[in-house]
Amino acid sequence: MRIKNLHRKDLHHAYLIRGRPCCFNEVKNDIEAVFGICLKGNPNVFSKEFSKISADDAREIVKFSDISVLGVDTVKIILVYFDMITVEAQNILLKTLEEPGDRTYIFAVTPNMDTLLPTVLSRCVSVEFQTYKQGNKHHEDVASEFVNASIKDRIKIIDKINREKDGAKKKARFLEILDDVETHLRCNNLKESAEMRTLKIKSVLNAKRYMHSKGAMSKMLMESVALVI
C-alpha cells in the first residue's frame, strides 16, 4: 500500500507503516503528493529518523503536536522512522496518537511493528509499505543464509554483529535480521509442518519483543532464535 494512493478526505489521523529506512523518503514523497505541500523547511512539519525513540523524544513529538498549525488552509505533519521505541515512550504518545490535534496527521515508519503495545496499534491504521511487502533480494538472501546455516554458523553471525560497540546499532541490526527471518518464514513454502513454522515465528516474535526491554541481552535472544529455527 502507498499513502499517495489514498484520497486526502479518507485519511486517518495516524498511520503505522511497516517499512525499512529506504521507505522513509518514499513516504515523504507520498505525503507531499497527497497534501500538495513541501515538507523540507516547513514549520508545520516534524520529520525525523530515530534509531530508538526515548521518553524525551516522545515528549518532543507531543510538544510539537500541541503547537497550533500555522496557516488557515494547511496541515501539520509528524513523520518519524524508528527501529526501536521504549515502552515509556509509547505510553507518552498514546493520547497524541488518539487525538493528535486540529489538522494534524501522524505517519510512523518502522520495520518492527510487532514490538509495539496493543494500545498503540489500536490507535493507528497499520499498513505494509509496498516496497517492503514486495521484498528485497539482499534482505531475503540474509534471512535465507541465517535460516539455512548450521547452528554453529548462525552463532558466528551473531558474534560478529555483537562486536559492534554502538549498542543501539547492534540492536537495530539484530532486529533487522529477525524481521527478515520472520518474513522468510511466513512467505516461503518451507518443507515443515504448520506447527513447526508457528513455533519458529513465535520464537522470532518473542525475541523482537524482549529486545526492546531495558537491559535486554540481545545476543542471548538471538542465540535462542538460532537454536529454534
C-alpha positions in Angstrom: 0.0 0.0 0.0 1.1 3.6 -0.7 -0.1 6.7 1.1 -0.2 8.5 -2.2 -2.9 6.2 -3.4 -5.3 7.4 -0.7 -7.6 10.4 -1.1 -6.9 13.2 1.5 -10.5 13.2 2.7 -10.2 9.5 3.5 -7.0 9.7 5.6 -6.9 8.5 9.2 -5.1 10.8 11.6 -2.4 8.3 12.5 -0.6 5.6 10.4 1.9 2.9 11.3 3.8 1.9 8.2 5.9 -1.3 8.2 8.9 -0.4 6.2 12.7 -0.1 6.2 14.8 3.1 6.3 14.8 3.2 2.5 11.0 3.6 2.6 11.2 6.9 4.6 11.9 9.2 1.7 9.2 7.5 -0.4 6.7 8.1 2.3 7.8 11.8 2.4 7.1 12.0 -1.4 3.7 10.4 -0.9 2.7 12.9 1.8 3.8 15.8 -0.4 1.7 14.4 -3.2 -1.4 13.9 -1.1 -1.3 17.2 0.7 0.3 19.3 -2.0 2.9 20.7 0.3 6.7 20.6 0.6 8.0 19.0 3.8 11.5 20.5 3.7 11.8 23.7 5.7 8.1 23.6 6.5 7.3 24.9 10.1 4.2 22.7 10.2 6.3 19.5 9.7 8.2 17.4 12.2 10.3 14.9 10.3 13.0 12.8 12.0 14.6 9.4 11.8 15.4 7.7 15.1 17.4 4.6 16.0 15.4 4.4 19.2 12.6 6.8 20.4 13.2 7.5 24.0 10.8 9.1 26.5 12.4 12.5 25.9 12.0 12.1 22.1 8.3 11.2 22.7 7.8 14.4 24.7 9.4 16.4 21.9 6.8 14.9 19.4 3.9 15.6 21.8 5.1 19.2 22.3 5.2 19.7 18.5 1.7 18.2 18.2 0.4 20.7 20.7 1.6 23.7 18.7 -1.1 25.4 16.6 -1.0 24.9 12.8 0.5 28.0 11.0 -1.9 29.0 8.2 -5.6 28.6 7.5 -5.7 26.0 4.8 -2.7 23.8 5.6 -2.0 20.8 7.8 0.6 19.7 10.4 2.6 16.6 9.7 4.5 14.4 12.1 6.7 11.9 10.2 9.1 9.6 12.0 11.2 6.5 11.3 12.4 4.3 14.2 14.0 0.9 14.7 13.1 0.8 18.4 10.9 2.6 20.8 10.8 2.3 24.6 7.6 1.2 26.4 7.7 4.5 28.3 7.8 6.5 25.1 4.9 4.5 23.7 2.8 5.3 26.7 3.7 9.0 26.5 2.5 9.1 22.8 -0.9 7.3 23.5 -3.0 10.4 23.9 -1.4 12.2 20.9 -2.0 9.1 18.7 -5.6 9.1 19.7 -6.2 12.9 19.5 -3.2 14.5 17.7 -4.8 17.9 17.4 -6.5 20.0 14.7 -5.4 19.2 11.1 -2.6 17.0 12.4 -1.5 13.8 10.7 1.0 11.3 12.1 3.0 8.8 10.0 5.4 6.4 11.7 7.6 4.1 9.6 9.2 1.1 11.3 10.2 -2.5 10.4 9.3 -3.7 13.9 5.6 -3.2 14.4 5.3 -6.5 16.2 7.1 -5.0 19.2 4.5 -2.2 19.7 2.0 -2.1 22.5 -1.6 -3.2 21.6 -2.8 0.2 22.9 -0.5 1.9 20.3 -1.6 -0.3 17.5 -5.3 0.2 18.3 -5.0 4.0 17.8 -3.4 3.8 14.3 -4.1 2.3 10.9 -1.4 -0.2 10.2 -0.2 -0.7 6.6 2.5 -2.6 4.7 4.6 -0.3 2.6 4.6 -1.7 -1.0 8.3 -1.8 -1.4 8.7 -3.6 1.9 6.0 -6.1 1.1 7.5 -6.9 -2.3 10.7 -7.7 -0.6 14.3 -7.0 -1.3 16.7 -9.7 -2.7 19.5 -8.6 -0.4 17.4 -8.9 2.8 15.9 -12.2 1.6 19.4 -13.6 1.0 20.4 -12.6 4.5 17.4 -14.3 6.0 17.8 -17.4 3.9 21.5 -17.6 4.8 20.7 -17.3 8.5 17.8 -19.8 8.4 19.7 -22.4 6.3 23.0 -22.1 8.1 24.1 -24.6 10.8 23.7 -23.5 14.4 27.4 -23.1 14.6 27.4 -20.7 11.7 24.4 -18.8 13.0 26.3 -18.2 16.3 29.3 -16.9 14.3 27.0 -14.4 12.5 25.6 -13.3 15.9 29.1 -13.0 17.4 30.2 -10.8 14.5 27.3 -8.4 15.0 27.7 -8.5 18.7 31.2 -6.9 18.4 29.5 -3.7 17.3 30.4 -1.1 20.0 27.3 1.0 19.4 24.6 -0.8 21.4 21.7 0.9 19.5 23.2 0.0 16.1 23.8 -3.6 17.3 20.2 -4.0 18.4 18.9 -2.4 15.2 21.0 -4.9 13.2 19.7 -7.8 15.2 16.1 -6.6 14.8 16.6 -6.2 11.1 17.7 -9.9 10.8 14.8 -11.0 13.0 12.4 -9.1 10.8 13.9 -10.7 7.6 13.7 -14.1 9.2 10.1 -13.6 10.1 9.2 -12.6 6.6 11.2 -15.5 5.2 9.3 -18.0 7.5 5.9 -16.5 6.7 6.3 -16.1 2.9 8.3 -19.1 1.7 6.9 -22.5 1.1 9.2 -24.4 3.6 9.0 -28.1 3.9 7.8 -28.3 7.5 4.6 -28.6 9.5 2.4 -25.6 10.2 3.0 -26.3 13.9 6.8 -26.1 13.5 6.6 -22.9 11.4 4.3 -21.4 14.1 6.8 -22.3 16.8 9.7 -20.7 14.8 7.7 -17.5 14.1 6.7 -17.3 17.8 10.4 -17.6 18.8 11.3 -14.7 16.5 8.4 -12.5 17.7 9.3 -13.1 21.4 12.9 -12.2 20.7 11.8 -9.0 18.9 9.5 -8.1 21.8 12.1 -8.6 24.5 14.8 -6.9 22.5 13.2 -3.6 23.5 13.2 -4.3 27.2 15.7 -2.3 29.3 18.8 -4.2 29.8 17.8 -6.9 27.3 20.6 -9.4 26.5 20.3 -9.1 22.7 23.0 -11.7 22.0 21.2 -14.3 24.2 17.9 -13.5 22.5 19.4 -14.0 19.1 21.0 -17.3 20.2 17.7 -18.6 21.4 16.2 -18.0 17.9 19.3 -19.6 16.3 18.6 -22.8 18.2 14.9 -22.9 17.3 14.8 -22.1 13.6 
